[in-house]
Amino acid sequence: MKIGLEYVDPYTFAFLRLSAAFAFSAVFLFAKERPRVTMLRDRSIWLLGALNAGGFMLQYVGLTYTTATRTALIVNSNVAATALLSWKIRHEPMNLSKILAVPSAIVGVFLLTTGGDLSSLYGGQAFGDLLVLLAGLVWSFFLVVNKDVVSRKGSEVSQIVTWVTLVTAIGIAPFTLALGTVGSSVVPWGGWVAVAYTAIFCTFVPYLLFARAQRFVSVTLSALVLLVEVIVAIVSSALILGEQFVLGSGLGAVLVCASIILASRDSGSA
């Protein structure tokens, strides 16, 4: 994404990414089964798409007012909110392992994103931090609702992924038209490569795998496992972009992995 944003503004990038993800998902669906457009009559599909679009836009706009480090820390700390929501709404049990796993994950994310250096958190603005916090909360609701939908429609995961992706792109479109440069600038070849890559390997494939897996694991565990994304992002940024990898980040990765192992104990589909 960071490479892609060198070619296109974030709002246009998000819209192109989700639109391309829908196109790839639709092709996959056509090759596998008959698309069911009637799925769009299901309000939960529109709710998931709206939540996903809202999370994307809140994070993108918030990022323009606060730092990337604060954004990563605040958004990925939503695991605590997710655990509470899954316990309150879905009545998922909060055993001792999960209770210990959540704070361990939050401390791990802190170390991953800051390397233990508190000065990296300076420079954030309250408005941006608030928007990013709301983005994290929106995605917490997304995880809970998505669990309900895939549990009810387990055999239709491909259909769910395809139509939720379409609704997400539709939800992002107004922000792109108002704040982006779509239609007024030409996206270079490098930008399209980044769009295609993130559409396939960062959107369509992960969401398809996640939706299938969420049928069998609790919402809290799925939120914790998603934190592996932060570890991969930091390691890949060091290898590909040459960004510094510090000891504190390594300790954070260990804590995140430990939290996943803790939450996995006696954790099944809820």
C-alpha positions, 0 to 999 in steps of 0.5 A: 500500500505504501508503494501504491500511495506514491502513485495515487491518492489514498481515497482513489487507491481504496476505491480502485483496490475494492473495485478490483477485488470485487472483479477478481472475486466475481471471476472466482465465483463465476468459475465456481458457482452461479452468482446469486444477486439475490444476496443483495436483498440480505440487509446483513450484506449491506451492513457488512459492506457499510461497516467495512467502507466506514472503517476504511474511510475513517482510517484514511481520513484520520491518518491525514491528521495523526501519525502512522504509528499512532494509527497502527497502534490505535486501530489494532488495539481494537482487539479489546473492544472486539472481545467485549462485543463478542462476549456481550452480543454473541455471549462468547465465553471469556475464560482466563486464557482470553482475559490474559491474551487481550492485554498481552496482544495490546502490549505486543502491538504497542511494542511492534508499532513503537519499538518501545520508543514513546517519542514515536507517539508524539505529533498526533492530533486528537481529531485524527486519533478519534477518527482512527479509534472509531475505525477500530471500533467499526471493524470490531462490529464488522468482525462480530457481524461477519461471524453471524453471517458466515455462521448462518450462511456457511456454505455461501462464503464465496457469495458473501465475500463477493457481494460484501466487497461490492457494497464496500466499493459502493460505500467508498465511492462517494468519498473518492469522488469528493476527496480523491482525484479519480477521473482527473488524473491518470494512474501510472502502470506502477499504481495499477500493479499496486492496486492489483496486488492489494486487491488480490493478496490483501483483500480478496484472498485474505477475506475469503480465507478469513470468512471460511475460517471464522465459521470455526473459531471465536470472534476474539480469536479471529481478531487476535490472529489478525494481529499477525498482519502487524508482524508481517507488515513490520518485517516486510517493511524492513526487508522491502522498504529498508525500514529499521527493525528494532529489538522492541518490535521483536519482543512485541511480535513474541507477545502477539504470538503468545496471545494467539496461543493463549486464546487458542486454548479451549477456543472453538467456534462460538 
